[in-house]
Amino acid sequence: MFARLLMVASIMFGLGTPCWAKAIPELTAEQWREDVDALVAGLEKNHRDPWNFVSRAEVLRLADEAKRTAKAENQVMLIALHRIAAAIGDGHTFIAVSNIYARYPIEVRFIEGDFLVTRSTSANAARLGDRLVAIDGVAVDKAVEKLMALVPRNENRWHERHVVAGLLTQAEPLHAMGIVRRMAGATFTLEAPDDRRVHLRLEPYAPSAQPAFVTIGRDGQPTVDAGARGLKLSMLGDVAYLDFASYHALKEDSPGVWAAIDKAQARALVIDFRKNGGGSLPAGRQNIVYPAWKRSQLNRGGCLFVLTGPMTFSAAMTNVTDMRRETEATVVGLPAGAKPNGYQENGWFTLPNSGLRVSAAQRRYRFGAVGETAVMPDLQVEQTIEDWRNGRDTALNAALSKAQGCERLNGAAG
């Protein structure tokens, strides 16, 4: 089936479709076959345990299939390589495509069983909160089924939903899997809150472009969304809300943030890991976990909360387990996207002809009980569609509600 899709895609890519994969040189079919072999050899050499989830025979079968259908089209072969890497199963083994795939100017997120438009360019702001129904006439459930061939399947179902949500608005995967007819444009069928169907024709933007996106703000209206990065503190009354979106500049920013929390005499603390896809495990311990641990006012049941979700991955997931083990934090939200017992740490190698960078997981970690597939919250709270459309953060509000019972300690520091 996948071989037939690749053959169809290779024909369609030649029909006036723009070539977005500019970072990849134009290769012959034989050069692509060499890269397929190099990918398999590199995974076998660099991965901690490449056949822990998938058999070597299955990966070789996928490689042979890719080589039989090899064409001198970058997009076709890129998807074939993507599929082989995804078959290994863990989220740290992948082809680096973030600067290669073109994207349509909306983003969706899995909320309460549906894929909801949660970010868009300003031109499509009216579609924020709409439910994705179909793409070029292909029902979203069917599209997801096809795209799952490109999703690592040995993390957990929350990670799978997060990854496939990203693929639903990426041009090359949608085209190669037979979901969109032409990569240069696709019709997204959306359903508004009043059940009205909207057929939105979208063109993808180049990987090098960085269009401005909007999302729903706290007032329920579209607001510019620059994307979360680093560490950001907000005081919600006397509750400190620490948005730990990434490890960027963590060592530099952390001292000032904790000093501000102390100066504000915060009564309770919420640390939000939901947008954090990982970084330096030791840095998280040094600059987040231990500072929270040593503040007696905050490090108490009912006073310290950690928010998690499907995007919480890699070192961020591990630092959540640190918070659970070392502090009295209550974990609120949805399960983290990474398995607590699994493969992490990126080991990079480069394919000889395309120059594509490949990551292979190099370490095996055990941060949970045997058989545990996700870091489960103490209080499982899913964002509701109604709350999202009205700018309300369901999980944060649940934590703030619990924090109302947190009392001050006489003479407590922090």
N, C-alpha and C positions, 0 to 999 in steps of 0.2 A: 504493500500500500504506500509506504513512504517513498519507495523507489519511483512509483508512478507519479507521486506528487512532485518529486524532484524533476522528473522529465517534463511534466507540464509546466512547472515553474521556469525551467530553462528555456522553453519555447516562448513563454509570455514575457520574460525579462527582455527579450529582444524586440518587443513590439512598442517601441517608443517610450519605454520606461526609463527614467533617469537613473544613472548609476550613482548611488549615494556612497558606496564603500570606497571613497577616494583614498583612504589611508592604505589600501591594499593594492599592490601593483597588478597589472593585468597578467595573468598566468595562463599557461597552456594546461590542457587537461592532464598531461603527464606530470607537470609540476604540482598540480593539486593532489594527484595520487601520492606523490612523494610526501606532501604535507600530511595526508591522512595517515600514512605509515609512521611519520615522525610523531604525530599526536599520540598514537597508540603506544609507541615505544617510550615516549616521554612520560606518559601516565604510568606505565609499568615501572619505570625507573624512579620517578619522583614521588609518587603517592605512597603514603605510609602503608596502605593495604588495599591496593586497587580492586581486588576481587572480593571484598568483604560483603558487597551487596549484589553485584552483577557478576556473572561468570565471564571468564576470559573469552570463552567461545562465543558468547553473545556479543561482546565488544568487537571481536574479530568479524563476526557476521555483519554488524553494522558498518564496519570499515570496508569490507568487501562490497557491500551494497553501494556505499558512497563511491568507491573506485569504479564500479561498473557503470554508474550513471554520471561519472565525472565529465563536466563541461567547462569550457573556458569562461564561465560567468562567475564573478566573485560572490554574488548573493546566494546562488544555488549551493555552492560548496561551503560557504560560511555556515549555512544552516545545517548542512550535513555534519560538519565538525562540531557545531554546537550540540547536536543530538548525541554524538559519541561521548562528549565530555559530560553531558547531563546524565548519561546512563550510569556513570560511576556512582551517583546517588547522593553525594553530600554537597552542601551549598558552598564549600570552599574549593570545589573543582569545577572549572568553567573556562570558556573562551572569553577573553575581555572584549566585550562588544559595546560598552557604554558610549564610546565615541565613534561607533560605526553604524549602528542601526538608526534609520530615520524614524521619526515619531510623528504621530498625528497630534494636533494641538489640543487634546483633552487627556486627562488621566482618570482612571477609575480605581475604586477601592471596594473590597468585599465587605458589605455591611448587611447584617441580618438576612443573609441568604441571597443577596443581589449584588451586582456590580454597579456602583453608584458613581456618577461623574463628580469628582471632588476637587479637581483643578482643571482650569482651562485658560486659554487666552481670553483677553477682555472681550473680543468679538463674539465669543461663545459663552459669556458669563450667564446668560439667561438659561443655559442648560445645566448649570450647577445644581446638583441634587436630583437630576433625572436618572432613571434606571436604564442601563444598557440592555437592549432587547435583541438586537441582531447587528451584524456587520456584513454589508453587501448581500443581505438576504439570508445569511447563515445565522441561525439562532445562536444566542450566546452560549447555551449549554453545549451545543455541537462544536462551536469554536473552541471552547475550553477543552473539550475532549481531544480535539486535534492537537492543540498546543501543549498538552501534557507530555508529549514525546520530547519536549525541550525543557522540561522541568525536573530538577533533582527530586527523586522520590524516596530518599532515605533520611530525610529530616523529620518533618511531621506535616500534618494536613494544613496547619496554619501557615507554615512556610510556603507550601504549594499554592495556596490561595493568593498569597502576597506576590509570588513570582509570576503566576499566570495573569494576575491583574496588570502587571507591567507589560507582558507580551501582547495583551489585547489592544494596545495602542501603538505597537511597533510594526513598521511597515514590512520589513523583510520577513519576519516570522509569519505574519498574517498572509503574505503572498505565497511563500514557499509551502505553507500547509494548506493551500487551496481555499482560503477563507475570503480574501479579497481578489478581485479579478485583475485589477491593475494597481501596481504599487503607487502610481502617481496620484491616485485619488480613490477614496472609498466612501460609501454611504453608511453612516452609523445611525441605526434606528433607536431612538430613545423614547422613553415613556415618562411624561411629566407627572407631577403629583396629582393632577386632575384626570389622569389616565389618558390624556391626549398623546397620540403618537407623533413624533417629530422625526423627519428624515434629514439628517445633517450631512451634507457633502463636505468632506475634509480633504485637504492635501497635506502630505507630510512635510515637515521642515527638516532641513539638512542637519546632520549630527553636530556640525560646528555652530549652528545657530543657537541662540539663547533667548527665546521669546519670553516676554513678561507673562507670568501666570497670575491668576486670581483664584481665590477660594472663598468660602463663606466665613466671615468674621464673627466675633462674639455678638455683634448686633444683628446677626442674621442676614447681613448684606454682603455683596461681593467686596473683597478687599485684596490688595496686592499681597501675593505670597512669594517672598524671595527665597523660600526654602530654609529649613532649619539647619543651623550649624553651631557647633560648640556648646557652651554652657551659658544659660541665661536665667537670671533670678528675677522673680516677680513676687512682691508681697501682696497676698490676698488677705487683707486685714492683718492679723498677727500670725497667719500661716505662711511660711515660706514655700513658694513653688519653684522648684529647680528643674528647668527644662534641660535635660542632659541629652541633647540631640546628636552629638558626635564628640569624638575625642580631640577635635581640632583645638590646639592651643590650651589644652586642659591644664597642663602644669603651670602655665603662665597665668591663667584666669582663675584657677581654683582658690588661691589664697585670698584674693579680693572678694570673691563671692562668699566665702565662709566668714570673712570679717564683716561683711554687710549683714549676713544672717545674725551674727552675734550682736551687732550694733542695733539691729531692729528688735532684739530680744524676742525672736520668734518663739511662739508657743508650741507649734507643730511644724512638721516638714513633710513635703511631698516631693519625691524625686521621680521624674518622668523619663523612663527609658524607652518609650514606645516608638520613637523615631530613630533610635540608635542602632545602626547596623554593624557596629563593632569597631575595634581599634586595638589599643594596648591594654591587655589585661592587668599588668602591674600598675600602669598609670591610673586605671580606674580604682584599683584598691587603695593606692596612695592618696589620691585626690578626691575620691568620693566616699568609698566605704569606710576608711579609717576616720576621717573627719566626722562623719555621721555617728560612728561608733562611740567616739569619746565625748560627745555632747550629751550630758545626762538628762537635760530637759527634753531633748528631742528623741533620744534613743530609748523609747519606752513603747510598750504596746498601746495602740490607740493614739500615739503622737507622731509616729514615723511610718510613712507609706511609700511604697514603690509601685509605679505604674508600668505595666508591661503589655506587649501586643505582638502580633505576627512579624513586625519589622525588627523586634528586639533580637539581635543575632550575634553570634560569635562572642567576642569578649564582653559585649553588653549583656548577653544572656548569662555568661559566667559571673559577671559582677553582680547580677541579680541574685544568683545562688550565694555569692559572698554576703550580700546584704541579709539574706534569709538566715545564713549560718552565724554570722558575726554580730548581728543586731537584732532588735525586736521588731523589725519592720513587718508591716502587713502588706502583702503583695496583692494589688488590685488590677483588674483589667482582663485581658485575654492571655492565653498561654504564649510564651515566647516562641519565635519561629525556629530556633535551633534546638536540636536534641542535646540534653545535658550530657549524654554519653555518646560521643561520636568523634568525628574527624574535623580538625581545625588547622589553622596556620597555613598561609599561602606560600607555596613553593613555586616559583615562576620559572618557566622556560619559554623559548621562542621557536616558532615553526620556521624552517629554513627559507622557504620561498615567499610565503605571504607576509612573513614578519609578525603574524598574529601572536599575541602573548597568551599563555595558558597558565592557569593556576592549578596546582595539585595539592591537596591537603597533606600535610607532613607530620602531624601529631595526632595521637589518639588521647582523648581526655575522658575522665569519668567524674562528673560533677553531680550525679544523681544516683538514685537507687537502681539496682539491676532491673532492666526492662522498662525503665522510665523513658518516655519518648518526648516529653515536654516539661518545662517548668510551669507547673499549674499554679494559678493564683490562689491565695487564701480566700479572696472574694472575687468570684468571676463575674465581670460586668462587661457586657458588649455595648459598644456605641449603638444607639438606636438611630434609625433613619430620620425620625421626626426631630430628635435632638440635633442631629447634624444639620439638617436643613434650617434650623433656627439658631445655629451658632452655639449650641450647648454641648459641653464635653461631658458625656455620661459617666465615664470612669472617674474623671477628676472630681466631678460633683459628688460621686459616691464616697471618695476618699475624704473630701471636705466635710461631708455629713458625719462621717465617723470621727473626724478630728474635733468635732464640737465637744466630744466628751473628754478631750485631753485637758488636764488641769496643770497649772504651773506648780513647779516645785520651789519651795522656799530656798533661795540662795543658789539655785541651779545655774550652771554656766551654759549658755546657748539654749 
